[in-house]
Amino acid sequence: MKINPALSSMVREIRENSLKERQHSRKIVNWVEDHRLPTGAGKALVLILPTRGCSWALSKSGGCSICGYIYDNPLQPDYDIMLHSFKEILTQKIEKDLKYSLKLFTSGSFLDTREVPLEIQKEMMKEAAKYDQIEEIVLESRPEYVTESVLDNIAEHIEISKIEIAIGLESANNAILQNSINKGFFWEDFVKATNRIKDKGARVKAYLLFKPPFISEFDSINDILESVSKVADLGVNTVSINAMSIHRGTFLSQLFEKQLYRTPWLWSLLHLCQEIKQKFPDMRLICDVVAGGSERGAHNCGECDKEIISILKKFVLNQDSSALKEEVTCSCKTEWRSFLFSEKISNSEILDIYR
């Protein structure tokens, strides 16, 4: 069994109650941001497609304990409007002399044909293929939707080497996937999907989650480092370290509201990037901090937050490890070091509450 029944039951109950307040917007949310392309600094055109949302989140297992993206998806997507809007956005946002990463996100899995039917996938790839400025296309998916038929459908309409499939692995530790995140798949499933993607000539991105529930910050640092080593051995092209932020309507949000969870320290992210880039200098390492500097996102004391976030942004864009060596002095660094060890003790008490 790939889920913990007790955790899954709690996640499902919270999800069912929160889904009653689900929004119904059919608009494609989009923006352009600075981004690290495989060949250097460039732009990313990010589109959040208004699909039905993540099938795992809508399942009887309740979805992941930390994710609330499903609440932003409409109950009944209109694919004709979606496709028309998609074409308009590309026309309006892509500039002639720039290079882009096109990120097509669904708050679920682009490769899940219940979210994005094969015909819509095909039409979007055909449209994207018209733009030489698009250097890569990032598509998110759970491993179970990475099938040969879906990949072949994409490859028929666009150069497959431009495609990067991003999978929310979160951790290479099956116990964490099962007992902390309620992920519904194991490391072995990620390995199979990665091999299938690479066999077709596409690239792979692994999202790793920093500090899921019940895992102390100290232990999560070690888990991230171990997970990075495993995905590097597998030949994953890009690793994205996603620091935990608090989503409404989730199991984690309830821990947070009961003051049983603190979002990660920015010091930890800086340390992780330094360690990973030193060991894997050629790896494309991404660390975009969602809600950084706020209580619901990765933060320090408030005095040094902006400085560290700026360093991380500069590093991600240029992949130059020297940016990570900029000296930051703040009294809260001592507090962070003490916290790393004290939290391990309190975490065992929190676990007892939910056993």
ABEGO torsion letter per residue (X at the ends): XABBAAAAAAAAAAAAAAAAABBABABBBBBBBBBBBAAEBBBBBBBBBBBAEBAAAABAAGEBAABAAAAABBABBBAAAAAAAAAAAAAAABBAABBBBBBBBAGBBAABAAABBAAAAAAAAAAAAABAABABBBBBBBAAABBAAAAAAAAAABBAAABBBBBBAGBABAAAAAAAAGAGBBAAAAAAAAAAAAAAGBBBBBBBBBGBBGBBAAAAAAAAAAAAAAAAAAGBABBBBBBBBBBBGBAAAAAAAAGABBBBBAAAAAAAAAAAAAABAABBBBBBBBGBGBAABBBBAGAAAAAAAAAAAAAAAAGBAAAAABBBBBAAAAAAAAAAAAAAAAAAAAAAAAX
